[in-house]
Amino acid sequence: MDELNKEKIENLRRQLHEHNYNYYVLSRPTISDFDFDALMQQLTELEKQHPEYYDPNSPTMRVGSDINKNFIQVRHRYPMLSLQNTYTESEVTGFYNRVKRSLNEDFEIVCELKFDGTSISLAYENGRLLQAITRGDGRQGDDVTANVRTIRNIPLVLKGDDIPGYIEARGEILMPWDVFEELNKEREAQEEPLFANPRNAASGTLKMQDPKVVASRKLKSSIYYLMGEELPSDSHFENMELARKWGLNVSKAMKKCSSPEEVFEYLKYWDVERKNLSVATDGVVLKVDSLSQQRQLGSTSKFPRWAIAYKFNAEKALTRLESVSFQVGRTGAVTPVANLEPVLLSGTTVKRASLYNEDAINALDLHIGDMVYVEKGGEIIPKITGVDKEARFLIGDKVQFARRCPDCGTPLVRNEDEAVHYCPNSEECPPQIKGRIEHFVTRKAMNITIGPETIGLLYDKGLIKDAADLYALRFEDLVNLERWAETSANNLLASIEKSKTTPYERVLFALGIRFVGETVARKLALAFHDIDELGAATVEQLTSVEEIGDRIARSVKDFFENPRSVDFVDRLRAHGLQFQQSEETMAARTDKLAGLTVVISGTFELHSRDEYKAMILQNGGKNSGSVSKNTDYILAGENMGPAKLEKAEKLGVKMIDEKTFLEMLGL
C-alpha cells in the first residue's frame, strides 16, 4: 500500500509540474483551472497523510509555507558581476572594437533585453532546484529558496535527459506591470507608501519573510545565463535555447548578431517595441556568444570584458498643464495632481501626473498653461520633471498649494516635520469619511464585498455616515436603490453579517487609527487582549510593546480620547463585532514569562519567528529586538547574528534553544 501511495504522489507531482510549465512558461494550458485545482487538492491530501514522502520541490510548495526565517547569507560559487553601462551608439561601437582587437578573430554578439527586476541565481542539482540566492554584493547573497519556490514559472524540477549534474541559472525576478498596478492600488487605498517601480516591488517582495505573501504577488522570472563546469555548448545562445527546453523561462527576444549594424538595428527596434511588453525593461545586454572567447576576454574586478549593458533613455513627453486639483485621503492627507493635455507615454495615454507636495510644486515654478516634461521610465505613476520655460506665452497663474480643503473648506495644516498638508476636519470631511469606510471593508480588514461607488451612493443617500451604519442597513434600504436587485441586496447584507466573525486584530486594523497598519494592529491585539484594555493603556504601556513608538502610541491614545471614536467603537460592539481575543487565544495566555525580556536571533525549524514573538507576548513576556543589560534570555536559532552573540557573551545573557524555550512554556 505504501508503494502505491508513493507512486500516486510522484505521478501527481509529474503531472502538475508539466501543467505548470504549459501554463506559466508556454502560455498554452492543456487543462482547466478547475481540473488543475482538483489534482493539486489530491496531492495536498496525500502528502498530509504521508509526510514521509516530503519533497521540497513538490508543486504544493508553490503556495509557500508560513514558517518565516531570517535569510541566510550564502557565498556564490561563481561571482555575480555587474555590467558596465553604455548610453550611446558610439560607446557600443567602442565596446565592439575593443572585443575585436582583443580576440583578433571572428566573433558574434548576442543581444538580449535587459529586464528591470532583481537578480537571482538558481542552482539545480540533478535537475532539481537546490538553492536560490540573491545577488547581494556579488560575492555572497541571501538564500531566498522558500520564496522562489512560490514563483510559478521557475521549474522546481527540470525537463529532459541531457541536463548537467550541476548548473546555475542566472536571471531576473520580475513583477509584471498589471500586478504592480494592482498592488499599488491596494497600497493607495490603505494610504501606504507606493512602490516607485516594478523593480523595487519585486525586490521588496522577494525579501519578505512570509512566502505565502510572496506567492500572492505573482512574480515571474527571466533567465539570461547558464553557469557550470559541464555546459552542453560553447555557444551562450545555444545554451539558452536548451535552457528553454528544460523548462526555464528564457526570453524569445534574443538575437545573434555578426556586425555592429545588426546590433544597432536590434537596439532601435526594441527602443520602441519595449513599450508593449508586460514587464519593465530598461535596456539591452550585449554578450560575446562563445564561452571560450568570454574566458579569453576575462573580467575586471567589477565587470566582464565580454558584455555591456546599453541603457535606454527614460521616455518623456512634452504636454500642457491644464489645471491642478487636490485630492483628500482618509487620513486627511491632501495630494496635488497635475491634470494634463492627454499625451502618449510608454504605451499608455497619460492625463494626470503626481505633484507630491507643496515643496515639489515650488521647485518646478509651475504655471497653469506651462508646457511640462512628463516622464514615466520605470515609474508607473507619471511625474513632471521639468518646465519648458522658453515656450511660455500667455500663461496663467502660478500654481499655489491649496490653503483650504477642496471638499469641506477647512483650513489645511502642515506639521513642521512633514511635507504633507492635512485637512483636520476628520469628522465632517466627506472624502475622509468615505475613505475610512472604504478602508474598513477591505479584504485585509472586515472583507465586506462593497466597492467605493456603492459606498459613495449609500453615503450620498444618507444611509450611512460611518462604517458602523453598515450594520444597520436593511433589505428595503438597498433593494430600492437604482440598479439594485434583491440578489445584490441579499449578498451585501450576508457579507456584512459574515464580517461579525472577523478576528479582533483585523477589527482593530479596520478602525483606521492613524499609523496602525495590519502588523501593528496584530501586535497591539496580542499585547492588549480586548479593546477596553487597549483604550485604557497609557503611552508608556503602549510603547513597551515591540515596534510601537511614540508616534503610534500617541495616535492610539488620541483615538480613544476622542468621544466620537469611543461612540463608534461602542456602536460596532453593539452590532456584535469581535473586540477581544478569542477564548482559544486567551486560554493560551499565561504569566510564565511575566517580567522577562526575550531576544530572538537566528533561524528556527519548529516555529516561525513571528510565532515565537506571539508566544512571548501570550505568556506575559516582552520581546526585544536588541540585546542589553535588561535582556533575560536569547532564544537562539541557527546562524545567530555575530554582533548579538558577542554582546550576549559580554553581558552574560543566558542563551536557550527553541526546544528549551518550548519546555519553559510547557509545550
SVG drawing of the C-alpha trace seen along z (x, -y; Angstrom):
<svg xmlns="http://www.w3.org/2000/svg" viewBox="-38 -86 82 88">
<polyline fill="none" stroke="black" stroke-width="0.4" points="0.0,0.0 2.9,-2.4 4.5,-1.9 1.1,-2.5 0.7,-5.8 4.2,-6.8 3.6,-6.1 0.3,-8.2 2.2,-11.1 5.0,-11.0 2.6,-10.7 0.6,-13.7 3.8,-15.7 4.9,-14.9 1.5,-15.9 1.4,-19.2 4.9,-20.2 4.0,-19.6 0.8,-21.7 2.7,-24.5 5.2,-24.6 2.5,-24.6 0.6,-27.4 3.4,-29.7 6.2,-29.2 4.5,-28.2 1.2,-30.1 -0.6,-27.1 -2.6,-25.4 -3.9,-21.9 -6.2,-21.6 -8.8,-23.8 -8.2,-25.7 -10.8,-23.5 -9.1,-20.3 -5.7,-21.7 -7.0,-22.6 -8.6,-19.2 -5.2,-17.5 -3.5,-19.9 -6.0,-19.1 -5.5,-15.3 -1.7,-15.8 -2.1,-18.0 -4.3,-15.4 -1.9,-12.6 1.1,-14.5 -0.6,-15.3 -1.4,-11.6 2.1,-10.5 4.7,-13.1 7.4,-10.5 7.3,-11.4 8.1,-15.1 9.8,-16.8 10.8,-20.5 10.3,-20.7 6.7,-19.3 4.2,-21.5 2.4,-22.1 5.3,-24.2 4.2,-26.9 1.8,-28.4 4.5,-29.0 5.0,-27.9 4.1,-30.0 7.5,-29.2 9.3,-32.5 13.1,-32.6 15.7,-35.3 17.7,-35.0 21.0,-33.2 24.0,-34.6 25.4,-32.2 28.6,-32.6 28.2,-32.4 30.1,-29.5 30.6,-31.8 30.7,-35.6 27.8,-37.7 29.5,-40.6 27.8,-43.9 27.7,-45.1 29.2,-48.3 26.5,-50.7 26.6,-52.5 24.1,-55.1 25.2,-55.9 25.8,-54.1 29.4,-55.4 30.0,-53.7 28.6,-50.4 30.9,-50.8 33.8,-51.3 32.9,-48.0 32.7,-46.1 36.1,-47.4 37.8,-46.5 36.5,-43.0 37.6,-42.8 41.2,-44.0 41.5,-41.6 40.2,-38.5 41.7,-39.1 39.2,-36.5 35.6,-36.3 33.0,-36.6 29.3,-37.0 27.3,-39.2 24.1,-38.0 21.6,-40.8 19.1,-40.3 16.5,-42.6 17.7,-43.8 14.6,-43.3 14.3,-45.6 14.0,-43.3 16.1,-41.9 18.9,-39.5 18.7,-35.8 20.9,-32.7 19.1,-29.4 21.2,-26.3 20.0,-23.0 21.5,-19.6 20.5,-16.6 17.7,-18.7 16.1,-19.7 16.1,-23.2 18.7,-23.2 19.0,-26.8 18.1,-30.4 20.5,-33.2 20.1,-37.0 23.0,-38.9 23.9,-40.6 27.3,-42.1 28.3,-39.8 30.3,-37.5 27.5,-36.4 23.8,-36.9 20.6,-35.9 19.1,-32.4 15.5,-33.0 14.8,-29.5 11.5,-29.2 10.2,-32.4 11.5,-31.4 9.7,-28.1 6.4,-30.1 7.2,-31.6 5.2,-29.7 7.4,-29.9 10.5,-28.8 10.7,-25.0 11.3,-23.1 12.3,-20.1 13.9,-20.5 12.6,-18.6 14.8,-16.4 17.6,-13.9 20.6,-15.9 20.8,-18.2 24.3,-18.6 24.6,-17.3 25.0,-20.9 24.1,-24.2 23.4,-27.7 20.8,-29.7 21.2,-33.4 18.3,-35.7 15.9,-38.4 12.8,-38.2 10.1,-40.5 6.8,-41.9 4.5,-42.3 3.0,-45.8 -0.6,-44.7 0.4,-43.0 2.3,-46.1 -0.5,-48.4 -3.0,-46.3 -0.6,-46.2 -0.2,-50.0 -3.9,-50.4 -4.3,-48.3 -1.5,-50.3 -3.1,-53.6 -6.4,-52.5 -4.7,-51.9 -2.7,-55.2 0.5,-53.2 3.6,-54.4 3.5,-53.3 6.3,-51.3 8.2,-53.5 8.5,-50.9 8.2,-47.2 11.9,-46.6 11.5,-47.9 8.3,-46.0 9.9,-42.7 13.0,-43.2 10.9,-44.0 8.6,-41.1 11.4,-38.6 12.9,-39.6 9.6,-39.2 9.6,-36.9 6.3,-35.2 6.4,-33.0 2.6,-33.0 2.5,-36.7 5.3,-36.3 3.1,-33.6 0.2,-36.1 2.4,-38.7 2.6,-36.7 6.3,-37.3 7.9,-35.9 11.4,-35.0 13.5,-35.5 16.7,-33.5 19.6,-35.1 22.8,-33.0 23.9,-29.4 27.0,-28.6 28.6,-25.3 31.5,-23.0 29.7,-20.8 27.6,-23.1 26.4,-21.4 27.6,-24.0 30.4,-26.6 27.7,-28.9 25.8,-31.0 22.9,-31.3 22.6,-27.6 22.8,-27.0 19.9,-29.4 17.9,-27.6 18.5,-24.3 17.6,-26.0 14.2,-26.9 13.6,-23.3 14.5,-22.3 11.6,-24.4 13.4,-27.6 11.8,-30.9 14.1,-32.4 13.1,-35.4 12.5,-34.8 13.7,-38.3 17.4,-37.1 19.2,-37.6 22.7,-36.6 24.4,-39.4 27.6,-39.4 28.1,-43.1 27.6,-46.5 24.9,-47.3 22.8,-44.3 23.2,-45.3 22.0,-48.9 19.0,-47.5 18.1,-45.5 18.6,-48.4 16.4,-50.7 13.6,-48.1 13.4,-47.4 13.6,-51.0 10.1,-51.3 8.7,-47.8 9.6,-47.5 6.7,-49.8 4.3,-47.0 5.9,-44.4 4.1,-43.1 7.2,-43.7 9.6,-46.6 12.9,-46.7 15.5,-49.4 18.0,-48.4 19.7,-45.7 22.6,-43.4 25.3,-42.6 27.3,-39.5 30.1,-37.7 28.4,-34.4 31.4,-32.0 32.1,-30.9 35.7,-30.2 36.1,-33.7 34.4,-35.1 37.1,-33.3 39.8,-34.7 38.5,-38.3 38.2,-37.8 36.9,-40.4 38.0,-43.4 37.3,-43.3 33.8,-44.7 32.8,-44.0 33.2,-41.2 35.0,-42.5 32.8,-40.3 29.5,-42.1 28.0,-45.5 24.5,-47.0 23.0,-49.5 20.5,-51.6 17.5,-53.2 16.8,-56.8 13.7,-57.2 10.8,-58.1 9.5,-61.6 6.9,-63.7 6.0,-67.4 2.5,-68.4 0.4,-71.2 -0.5,-71.7 -4.3,-72.4 -5.0,-72.6 -4.0,-71.3 -6.5,-69.5 -6.2,-68.4 -7.3,-65.0 -8.1,-64.2 -7.4,-60.8 -9.0,-59.0 -6.3,-60.4 -6.9,-63.9 -3.6,-64.0 -4.0,-66.3 -2.2,-65.3 -1.8,-67.7 -2.4,-66.2 -1.5,-67.8 -4.2,-67.5 -2.6,-67.4 -3.5,-67.6 -3.5,-63.9 -0.2,-62.6 1.0,-59.1 3.8,-57.8 5.2,-54.3 2.2,-52.8 -0.5,-54.5 -2.3,-57.8 -1.3,-60.0 -3.8,-62.6 -2.6,-63.1 0.7,-63.2 1.7,-63.4 3.0,-66.6 3.7,-65.1 3.5,-68.2 3.9,-72.0 7.7,-71.8 7.7,-69.9 5.3,-72.4 7.5,-75.4 10.7,-73.7 9.2,-73.4 7.9,-77.0 4.7,-75.8 2.1,-78.0 -1.2,-77.0 -0.7,-76.6 3.0,-75.6 4.5,-73.1 5.8,-70.4 8.0,-67.4 6.3,-64.2 8.4,-61.1 7.5,-57.6 10.6,-55.5 10.4,-52.8 7.7,-54.7 4.1,-53.6 2.9,-56.9 3.9,-59.7 5.7,-62.7 6.5,-66.1 10.3,-66.5 10.6,-70.0 9.1,-73.0 9.9,-74.3 10.1,-78.0 11.0,-79.2 7.6,-78.0 5.8,-80.3 3.3,-82.5 0.2,-84.0 0.5,-81.5 -1.9,-81.5 -1.5,-82.0 1.4,-80.5 0.3,-77.2 -0.3,-77.7 -0.9,-74.9 -4.4,-74.8 -4.9,-76.6 -8.3,-75.1 -9.7,-71.6 -11.1,-71.4 -14.1,-69.4 -15.1,-70.9 -13.3,-74.2 -11.5,-73.7 -8.0,-75.5 -5.2,-72.9 -2.4,-72.3 1.1,-71.2 3.3,-69.7 6.8,-71.1 8.5,-67.7 6.3,-66.7 6.0,-67.7 2.3,-66.8 -0.7,-69.1 -3.7,-67.7 -7.4,-68.6 -8.0,-68.5 -11.8,-68.2 -11.8,-64.4 -15.3,-64.1 -17.2,-66.1 -15.0,-66.0 -16.8,-63.7 -13.8,-62.1 -12.2,-61.3 -15.4,-59.7 -15.8,-57.7 -12.1,-56.8 -12.4,-55.4 -15.4,-53.3 -13.5,-52.0 -10.6,-51.1 -13.0,-49.3 -14.4,-47.0 -11.1,-46.0 -10.2,-42.3 -7.4,-42.6 -9.8,-44.3 -13.5,-43.3 -13.7,-41.8 -17.1,-43.2 -18.0,-42.9 -18.8,-46.5 -16.9,-48.9 -16.2,-52.7 -19.0,-53.6 -21.6,-51.8 -20.1,-53.4 -20.4,-56.8 -24.0,-56.1 -25.0,-54.9 -23.3,-58.0 -24.8,-60.4 -28.3,-58.9 -27.8,-59.5 -28.0,-55.7 -24.5,-55.6 -22.5,-58.2 -19.7,-55.9 -18.8,-52.2 -20.9,-51.3 -24.0,-52.3 -23.3,-49.4 -24.6,-47.1 -27.9,-48.9 -28.7,-48.6 -32.0,-46.9 -33.1,-45.0 -35.6,-47.7 -32.9,-50.4 -30.9,-48.6 -33.4,-47.0 -35.0,-50.3 -31.7,-51.9 -31.1,-52.5 -29.8,-49.4 -30.1,-47.3 -31.9,-44.0 -32.9,-41.5 -29.8,-39.4 -27.4,-42.3 -29.1,-43.5 -29.1,-40.0 -25.4,-39.4 -24.3,-42.6 -26.3,-42.0 -24.9,-38.4 -21.3,-39.8 -21.9,-42.4 -23.3,-39.7 -20.4,-37.3 -17.9,-40.1 -19.1,-40.0 -16.9,-36.9 -13.7,-38.7 -11.0,-38.3 -10.2,-41.1 -6.8,-42.1 -8.4,-42.6 -11.3,-44.6 -8.6,-46.8 -6.9,-47.3 -10.3,-48.2 -10.9,-51.0 -8.4,-53.1 -6.4,-54.5 -3.6,-56.6 -0.3,-54.7 -1.9,-51.4 -1.4,-49.1 -2.0,-45.4 1.2,-44.4 0.8,-47.0 -2.8,-46.0 -1.7,-42.4 0.9,-43.4 -1.5,-45.6 -4.1,-42.8 -1.6,-40.4 -0.5,-42.8 -3.9,-44.1 -6.4,-41.3 -9.6,-43.5 -10.5,-46.9 -11.2,-48.3 -7.7,-47.3 -6.2,-49.0 -8.3,-52.1 -7.1,-52.5 -3.4,-51.9 -1.0,-54.7 1.6,-55.9 4.2,-54.2 2.3,-50.9 1.8,-51.2 5.5,-51.9 6.5,-48.9 5.1,-46.8 7.7,-45.8 8.0,-48.3 5.4,-50.6 7.0,-54.1 5.8,-57.4 4.1,-58.4 1.9,-55.3 1.3,-55.3 0.2,-59.0 -2.1,-58.2 -3.8,-55.3 -4.2,-57.5 -5.7,-60.3 -8.2,-57.9 -9.6,-56.6 -9.7,-60.1 -12.0,-61.3 -15.6,-60.8 -16.7,-60.2 -14.2,-57.3 -15.4,-55.8 -19.0,-56.1 -18.0,-54.5 -16.4,-51.5 -19.4,-51.1 -21.8,-51.0 -19.7,-48.4 -19.6,-46.4 -23.4,-46.6 -23.6,-45.1 -21.6,-42.1 -18.1,-42.7 -15.2,-40.9 -13.4,-43.3 -11.5,-40.8 -9.2,-37.9 -10.9,-34.6 -11.3,-32.1 -8.7,-29.8 -6.2,-32.7 -7.0,-33.8 -6.7,-30.2 -3.1,-30.2 -2.3,-33.4 -0.1,-32.8 2.3,-34.6 5.1,-32.1 7.3,-34.8 6.0,-37.7 8.7,-40.3 11.1,-38.6 12.6,-40.2 13.5,-37.8 15.5,-38.5 15.0,-36.2 18.0,-35.6 18.8,-33.2 16.6,-30.8 14.3,-28.1 12.7,-24.8 9.8,-24.2 8.1,-27.6 8.4,-30.8 9.9,-33.9 6.5,-35.6 5.0,-32.6 7.7,-32.8 7.1,-36.5 3.4,-35.8 4.2,-33.1 6.3,-35.5 3.5,-38.1 0.9,-35.4 2.9,-34.2 3.4,-37.7 6.9,-38.4 8.4,-41.2 10.2,-40.7 13.0,-43.0 15.0,-43.4 18.3,-44.2 20.5,-42.7 21.0,-44.9 21.6,-44.5 17.8,-44.2 17.7,-41.0 16.9,-37.9 17.1,-35.3 18.2,-35.0 16.1,-32.5 18.9,-31.4 18.4,-29.6 20.9,-28.6 23.1,-31.3 22.7,-33.7 23.9,-37.2 27.6,-37.6 27.0,-41.0 24.2,-39.7 26.3,-36.7 29.3,-38.8 27.2,-41.2 25.3,-38.4 28.6,-36.8 29.9,-40.1 26.8,-40.8 26.5,-37.1 22.9,-36.8 21.7,-33.2 21.0,-31.6 18.4,-28.9 17.4,-26.9 13.8,-26.5 13.3,-23.1 14.3,-24.6 12.0,-27.6 9.0,-25.4 9.7,-23.3 9.6,-26.6 6.1,-27.1 5.1,-23.5 4.7,-22.9"/>
</svg>
